[in-house]
Amino acid sequence: MSSSLPTEYQPHRAPLLEQAREFLSELLRLKQTLVEAPVADPDSDEPAPEDDTFARLRTTLVEKLERLGSHRVRGKEDAQEIRPEEVRYVLAAFTDEVLIQHTWPERGAWSSALLEEELFGTHVAGDQLFTDIEALLREADAARVEMAAVYLLVLSLGFQGRFRDRDAGTQLRKLRRRLFAFVFRREPGSREPAHRLLPQAYAHTLDGKHERRLASLRPWAFALAAVVGLGVVAGNVIVRRETRGLRASLDRILAHGEVPR
């Protein structure tokens, strides 16, 4: 039987969630570096320089996914029932969607050789992730809260899967809100001090003049807030360069627990 949610869910550490945050941040950074393939000079007899972007990108991402959870300390984290292979599957699915939606020379090649297929032998993540999310929310097992947070990360950053070519914005928003409520035991957007995502964030507001350190925030909560903060300004997984806007959005997440609408 599924256990009920505890009065307070505050794990001391969430290493897989932090690693997921780092992977997603690196993926979005790498995506911004993808440029058009080099073109030969029409007045030169030299062939176009060989572009190994695809191979290098794939090797980098596969290595990062395979290392996920490799430094995990067994013990308390095991009780959270979040397994590295589950997180890898979610991140591989998100990576595939990002790189087949992004306009770059190897988009077609990536679509024909998905990470999901290479690492898991399947090609169903666009449906499977939502099936798994619904099952997790239906069972409402407190030990699965950290996994729910991983799902919230990728949905907040724009993963759409089977809903991509549908008018399903409302459905996705509802699903994000349900995940948020499951993870934090409240509806998103509440302004009451008792219901803020991280009440202590008000003592560490980044106002553009004084950047106070956020080291006192619990690692798992800050990791989630940071990526969801990226999602607020990402807009279909396109990371904006305006750091001021990102900082302001992150502040709202930390202070009020907002999620993308």
C-alpha positions as CSV (number, residue, x, y, z in Angstrom):
1,M,0.0,0.0,0.0
2,S,1.2,3.5,-0.8
3,S,2.4,5.5,2.1
4,S,0.8,8.9,2.9
5,L,2.8,12.1,2.5
6,P,4.7,13.0,5.6
7,T,4.0,16.2,7.5
8,E,7.3,17.6,6.1
9,Y,9.3,16.2,3.3
10,Q,12.8,17.5,3.8
11,P,15.5,14.9,2.8
12,H,19.0,15.9,3.9
13,R,20.3,15.3,0.4
14,A,19.0,14.5,-3.0
15,P,22.1,13.6,-5.1
16,L,20.2,12.3,-8.1
17,L,18.0,15.3,-8.3
18,E,21.1,17.5,-8.1
19,Q,22.8,15.5,-10.8
20,A,19.7,15.8,-13.0
21,R,19.8,19.6,-12.5
22,E,23.4,19.6,-13.6
23,F,22.8,17.5,-16.6
24,L,19.8,19.6,-17.7
25,S,21.8,22.8,-17.3
26,E,24.7,21.4,-19.3
27,L,22.4,20.1,-22.0
28,L,20.8,23.5,-22.5
29,R,24.2,25.1,-22.5
30,L,25.4,22.7,-25.2
31,K,22.3,23.3,-27.3
32,Q,23.1,26.9,-27.5
33,T,26.6,26.1,-29.0
34,L,25.2,24.2,-31.9
35,V,25.7,26.1,-35.1
36,E,25.4,25.6,-38.8
37,A,27.8,23.0,-40.4
38,P,30.9,24.6,-41.9
39,V,30.6,25.4,-45.6
40,A,33.4,25.1,-48.1
41,D,34.8,28.3,-49.6
42,P,33.5,28.3,-53.3
43,D,36.8,29.8,-54.4
44,S,38.9,27.2,-52.7
45,D,39.8,23.7,-53.8
46,E,39.8,22.6,-50.2
47,P,36.9,20.5,-49.1
48,A,34.6,21.7,-46.4
49,P,36.1,21.1,-43.0
50,E,34.8,18.0,-41.3
51,D,32.2,18.6,-38.6
52,D,32.3,16.2,-35.7
53,T,29.7,18.0,-33.7
54,F,27.3,15.1,-33.7
55,A,29.8,12.6,-32.5
56,R,31.3,14.8,-29.8
57,L,27.9,15.9,-28.5
58,R,26.6,12.4,-28.4
59,T,29.7,11.0,-26.6
60,T,29.5,13.8,-24.0
61,L,25.8,13.3,-23.2
62,V,26.0,9.5,-23.1
63,E,29.0,9.6,-20.8
64,K,27.1,12.1,-18.5
65,L,24.0,9.9,-18.4
66,E,26.0,6.7,-17.7
67,R,27.8,8.4,-14.8
68,L,24.5,9.5,-13.3
69,G,24.2,7.9,-9.9
70,S,27.7,6.5,-10.0
71,H,28.7,8.4,-6.9
72,R,25.5,7.8,-5.0
73,V,26.0,7.0,-1.4
74,R,23.8,4.0,-0.4
75,G,21.8,4.5,2.7
76,K,19.2,7.1,3.3
77,E,18.9,7.9,-0.3
78,D,17.9,4.3,-1.1
79,A,14.8,4.8,1.0
80,Q,13.7,7.6,-1.4
81,E,13.1,4.9,-4.1
82,I,14.6,6.9,-6.9
83,R,16.7,4.7,-9.1
84,P,19.4,6.0,-11.5
85,E,18.0,4.2,-14.5
86,E,14.7,5.9,-14.0
87,V,16.3,9.3,-14.0
88,R,18.5,8.4,-17.0
89,Y,15.4,7.4,-19.0
90,V,13.7,10.7,-18.2
91,L,16.8,12.8,-19.1
92,A,17.4,10.8,-22.3
93,A,13.8,11.4,-23.4
94,F,14.1,15.1,-22.7
95,T,17.5,15.3,-24.5
96,D,16.0,13.6,-27.6
97,E,13.1,16.0,-27.7
98,V,15.3,19.1,-27.3
99,L,17.7,18.0,-30.1
100,I,15.1,17.0,-32.6
101,Q,13.1,20.2,-32.1
102,H,16.2,22.4,-32.2
103,T,17.3,23.6,-35.7
104,W,20.8,22.4,-36.3
105,P,22.5,20.4,-39.1
106,E,22.3,17.0,-37.4
107,R,18.7,17.2,-36.3
108,G,17.6,14.5,-38.8
109,A,20.5,12.3,-37.8
110,W,19.6,12.6,-34.1
111,S,16.0,11.8,-34.9
112,S,17.1,8.6,-36.5
113,A,19.4,7.6,-33.6
114,L,17.7,8.6,-30.4
115,L,19.5,8.3,-27.1
116,E,16.5,6.5,-25.7
117,E,16.9,3.8,-28.3
118,E,20.6,3.5,-27.8
119,L,20.5,3.3,-24.0
120,F,17.2,1.6,-23.4
121,G,16.2,-0.1,-26.7
122,T,12.8,1.6,-26.8
123,H,11.2,4.4,-28.8
124,V,8.2,5.2,-26.7
125,A,9.3,7.8,-24.2
126,G,6.8,10.4,-25.5
127,D,4.0,8.3,-24.2
128,Q,5.8,6.3,-21.4
129,L,6.8,9.3,-19.4
130,F,3.2,10.5,-19.0
131,T,2.1,7.0,-18.2
132,D,4.7,6.8,-15.5
133,I,3.8,10.3,-14.1
134,E,0.1,9.4,-13.9
135,A,1.0,6.1,-12.1
136,L,3.2,8.0,-9.7
137,L,0.6,10.6,-8.9
138,R,-2.1,7.9,-8.6
139,E,-0.1,5.8,-6.1
140,A,0.9,9.0,-4.2
141,D,3.8,7.1,-2.5
142,A,5.8,9.5,-0.3
143,A,9.0,7.6,-1.1
144,R,8.6,8.7,-4.7
145,V,8.6,12.5,-4.1
146,E,12.1,13.0,-5.4
147,M,11.3,11.2,-8.7
148,A,8.2,13.4,-9.0
149,A,10.6,16.4,-8.7
150,V,12.6,15.1,-11.6
151,Y,9.5,14.9,-13.7
152,L,8.6,18.4,-12.7
153,L,12.0,19.6,-13.9
154,V,11.6,18.3,-17.4
155,L,8.0,19.4,-17.8
156,S,8.9,22.8,-16.5
157,L,11.6,23.0,-19.1
158,G,9.2,22.3,-21.9
159,F,9.0,18.5,-22.4
160,Q,5.8,17.7,-24.3
161,G,6.2,14.2,-25.7
162,R,2.9,13.0,-27.1
163,F,1.3,16.3,-26.6
164,R,3.7,18.3,-28.8
165,D,1.5,18.5,-31.9
166,R,-1.7,18.9,-29.9
167,D,-3.4,21.9,-28.3
168,A,-2.6,20.5,-24.9
169,G,-1.3,23.5,-23.0
170,T,-4.0,23.2,-20.4
171,Q,-3.3,19.5,-19.8
172,L,0.4,20.1,-19.4
173,R,-0.2,23.0,-17.0
174,K,-2.5,20.8,-14.9
175,L,0.1,18.0,-14.8
176,R,2.8,20.4,-13.7
177,R,0.6,21.8,-11.0
178,R,-0.3,18.2,-9.8
179,L,3.4,17.3,-9.6
180,F,4.2,20.5,-7.8
181,A,1.4,19.9,-5.2
182,F,2.7,16.3,-4.7
183,V,6.3,17.4,-4.2
184,F,5.6,20.4,-2.0
185,R,2.2,19.5,-0.5
186,R,0.5,22.7,-1.6
187,E,-0.8,24.4,-4.7
188,P,1.8,26.6,-6.5
189,G,1.7,30.3,-6.2
190,S,0.5,30.6,-2.6
191,R,1.9,33.8,-1.1
192,E,1.3,33.1,2.5
193,P,4.6,32.8,4.4
194,A,3.7,29.3,5.7
195,H,3.2,28.1,2.1
196,R,6.1,29.6,0.3
197,L,8.4,27.2,-1.4
198,L,11.4,28.4,0.5
199,P,10.5,31.0,3.1
200,Q,14.2,31.6,3.9
201,A,14.6,32.9,0.4
202,Y,13.2,36.3,1.5
203,A,16.4,36.7,3.6
204,H,18.5,36.0,0.5
205,T,16.8,38.0,-2.2
206,L,19.0,38.9,-5.2
207,D,18.1,42.6,-5.8
208,G,20.8,43.3,-8.3
209,K,22.8,45.3,-5.7
210,H,23.6,42.6,-3.1
211,E,24.0,39.0,-4.0
212,R,23.7,37.1,-0.8
213,R,24.8,33.5,-0.7
214,L,22.1,30.8,-0.8
215,A,24.1,28.1,0.8
216,S,21.7,27.7,3.6
217,L,18.9,26.5,1.3
218,R,18.5,22.7,1.2
219,P,20.3,21.3,-1.8
220,W,17.4,19.3,-3.2
221,A,15.0,22.2,-3.0
222,F,17.4,24.7,-4.5
223,A,18.3,22.3,-7.3
224,L,14.6,22.0,-8.2
225,A,14.0,25.7,-7.9
226,A,17.0,26.5,-10.1
227,V,15.8,24.4,-13.0
228,V,12.2,25.3,-12.7
229,G,13.4,28.9,-12.6
230,L,15.1,28.3,-15.9
231,G,11.8,26.9,-17.2
232,V,10.0,30.2,-16.5
233,V,12.2,32.0,-19.0
234,A,13.0,29.1,-21.2
235,G,10.0,29.2,-23.5
236,N,9.9,25.9,-25.4
237,V,13.3,25.0,-24.1
238,I,15.0,28.1,-25.6
239,V,17.3,29.5,-22.9
240,R,17.4,33.3,-23.0
241,R,20.6,35.1,-22.5
242,E,19.2,37.9,-20.4
243,T,20.7,36.9,-17.0
244,R,18.7,39.6,-15.3
245,G,15.4,38.1,-16.4
246,L,16.6,34.6,-15.3
247,R,17.7,35.9,-11.9
248,A,14.3,37.7,-11.4
249,S,12.5,34.5,-12.4
250,L,14.5,32.4,-10.0
251,D,13.8,34.8,-7.3
252,R,10.1,34.4,-7.8
253,I,10.4,30.6,-7.7
254,L,12.4,30.7,-4.5
255,A,10.2,33.2,-2.8
256,H,6.7,32.2,-4.0
257,G,7.0,28.7,-5.5
258,E,5.7,29.8,-8.9
259,V,5.7,27.3,-11.7
260,P,5.3,28.0,-15.5
261,R,1.7,28.6,-16.4
